[in-house]
């Protein structure tokens, strides 16, 4: 029986490029440990494949939720795994059962963790996060005065930069200075402040550990940076070709009207696959160096592009067009829809055939 695994879009992930990016980032931070953030199924690319490809280089991994940590522990039995959200309320034992290190983000989490450790008679490892100005996760400067916090022996203290993708924003230096002051309460404990964008702010932000996530996949924090290797490609297949006469319309709402005779390709990818409907405003697919504008609205499973200027042998049913590739990376796609590369990457659907190279 022939396989039923046949889809009209395919996602290519270059594992060799991801390893090269980790090497580049590790070189940039000198002696600091270069961990890897693989939360949200490695940003939607497949945690099994991404974590495995990095396992020879990386000793420390970060995930967001306890369930992700449990999954990663099954894949990587010997690595150190931090859980950024800490443990679920009332469930600290999950961390110990799966050898996970919770990142404690609130005074209440610290209290519960210390009570649990006292109950079992063992000081299990935990990290402590400071709120240095983002007002999201982490204990405050006032919380540092609490005896239950002072008695904690964390294996890592950390915080997160709010404006690291804007190098000139004064908030970066303010947060760094606040982090230095707060971490002084735990002398000798390794410190971590920089995630992907923070790495590029310079050595003052590197401390003893950095935590790259999206940079591993080739998305630079600043436009024009070419120090990282693109690791993602996305192609979709032509399902149908039709010729439109002047005045004929396309798609839901009939929002596009042909002003001249044209050839249109219906392509098998849509918003169910993470292609935002707003991509239709000025987005395009590509065939080599030829730009193919999206026409009309994007549907759940398909979109239409103008292939009038393609040669006949490139416009047959079954031909592949590029949505993410050399001419249009994830950052450009994000610009077209008015969002950031993180959202585009983590929105990509699960119907694609996935190919892991290198």
Secondary structure, DSSP 8 states (H G I E B T S, - for coil): -------SEEEEEEHHHHHHHHHHHHHHTTTSEE-EE-HHHHHTT-HHHHHHHHTTT-SEEEESSHHHHHHHHHH-TTSEEEETT-S-TT-THHHHHTT-EEEE-SHHHHHHHHHHHHHHT----EEEEB-SSSSSSSB-TTGGGSHHHHT---SEEE---SSTTSTT-HHHHHHHHHHHHHHGGGTT--EEEEEHHHHTT-GGGTTTEEE-SGGGGT--SSTT--SS---EEEEEEEEEEEEE-TT-EESGGG-EE-SS-EEEEEES--GGGT--GGGGTT-EEEETTEEEEEES---SS-EEEE-TTS-GGGSSTT-EEEEEBTTB-HHHHHHHHTS-HHHHHHH--S-SEEEEE-
